[in-house]
Amino acid sequence: MDEKAAKQILDKLTEMNKDMQKGFAEVKSNLDDMKERLTPLKEKQQKNYDLLVKVNEQLIERNKKLNS
């Protein structure tokens, strides 16, 4: 392989590496954004679950009182 061909290959690999780094940075940014948006949803989901558990407990207690 001559020096010119080796330099062309090296240049192409360098360009591809830069493109991949840019792509990875973009993917990481998208994942960070998604994670940021999911955090409040998880918190709401936990609050809803806690509320359902509380309501269920109250219904069980009321049911016990009615059946007593």
C-alpha positions, 0 to 999 in steps of 0.5 A: 500500500502506498503512502497516499492510499494509507493517508486516505484510509487514515483520513476516512477512519478519522472522519468516521471516528469524529462522526461516531463521537458526534452521534454518541454525544447526540444519543447521550443527550437524548437519553439524558433528556428522556431521563429528565422527563421520566423522573417526574412521571415516576414520582407521579406514578409512585404518588398514585400508587400510594394513594391507591394503596391508602384508598384500598386500605380504607375500603377494607376497613369500611367493609370490615365495619359494615360486615361486623 
